[in-house]
Amino acid sequence: MINWSESKAWKENWITEEEIEGGGQATAKVVKNKDTQKRAFLKILNKQGDKERRSRFFREASLYATIKHQHIPTLIESNAHKFEDSKYSLYLITEYIEGPTLTKYIKDCCQLNFLDASTVLLNLLNVIKCCHAIEVIHRDIKPDNIILRESKVSLPILLDFGIAYKKEPDSDFKTDDTQELGNRFLRLPELSCHSTSKQDKRIDISFLGGIYYYLLTGITPSILLNEEAKMPHQRENIVAKLKQSFKGDLQELLRFFDKSFSQKLLGRFSNVEEMKTFLEILIDMHNNPDSSSTNLDIDQLLSTINSSANQELLKNKNLYDSVMDQIKAIHSQVAEQIASAYAPCQTGYINSVEGLKNSLGFVHIGNSSNSFLCSFHITAVGSELVIIGNTKPIYRTELESFVPSEEFTKLVKNIFLDGVGKLAENPEQDTM
């Protein structure tokens, strides 16, 4: 039974037994009840004068009170229901969990074997399934917020619902849209400032994929794509670690992470059950490995995963080629119209998964110094395809829906015609 306490401060019933390193939102302690001598975990809101944080603190206490699950701590006492009364110093007290955080556990043992890591993930999936069933999204799943009770992989306990979202008819947490949420363990784009997708359940599912990756490799995923446009499981030495851990077809394990770490929400696991089903298949493959999948060459594996996990980037590259083909076609049409005086020219062609650059223009047939070039740069920016001409964005559209419209054709044609017009006005000058 939950005791919604009328105490104005936690010290009325509890004494400090041990200080714990807390976060920016709250102070944490191990405390002991003055009457029963029972140990418990105490969390005290730091900025007691902040109305929004007081309201969120009540939400957190309410979630502990609402979600009944063996892998979530039991709420013992809180006065957070008094969040509207500034006379109350808000706190919450949950059962004390004996055991290390995942961070400490992995630091001590480096990484888990495949089956132990899968056991942790299966249990966490069951917790999140329970949360999602009542429209609760945790949004801060990381190794520091998971304790292995009694150091058992079968007993992961999920903590800290401080930035959790609960879908309610009368809730008003619009500040989510303008705040950056999440954690440094795995930065997700949908939790960034001004994102409108901060209440998507796939956030928790991707965090769980990150936890699984961390358990198998001992390395934090950090970001979905690094400076080399590589996903976490594509980075140096990671495939070798995964191959050492998993006895089944490694391509399937890599495909699991393809879905866990997709840049776009549409590419991720759509719900907990989908990830759980995939994980159960992987466990079966590990327990009953196909002999043909155990002797794969590591270089071949790296080549395959780099090509499969980069499908989205390669798709963009093909799109860049298509756009440049359209620009070249317009360039050729203009060249035909002015062939009596100017010849087409191009230079600086660079084509990669990060973008395509090419300079197109014209040169006077009798004076090579009388020339015009426009430097085009085609690239993906978020969900948009952006076309830049001479360092200035000139056209953008949805990445998935580029069609050479009349507007686009007219725009590019005018760039070429304007450039040639300036050449005609100033025959001795280059126009870049």
Buried (B, 14 or more C-beta within 10 A) or exposed (E): EBEBBEBBBBBEBBEEBEEEEEBEBBBBBBBBBEEEEEBBBBBBBBEBEEEEBBBBBBBBBBBBBBBEBEBBBBBBBBBBBBBEEEEBBBBBBBBBBEBBBBBBBBEEEEBBBBEBBBBBBBBBBBBBBBBBEEEBBBBBBBBBBBBBBEBEBEBBBBBBBBBBBBEEEEEEBEEBEEBEBBBEBBBBBBBBEEBEBBBBBBBBBBBBBBBBBBBBBBBBBEBBBEEEBBBBBBBEEBBEBBBEBBBBBBBBBBBBBBBBBBBEBEBBBEBBEEBBEBBEEBBEBBEEBEEEBEEBEEEEBBEBBBEBBBEBBEEBBEBBEEBBEBBBEBBEEBBEEBEEBBEBBBEEEEBEBBBBBBBBBBBBEEEEEBBBBBBBBBBBEEEBBBBBBBEEEBBEBEBEEBEBEEEBBEBBBBBBEEBBEEBEEEEEEBBE
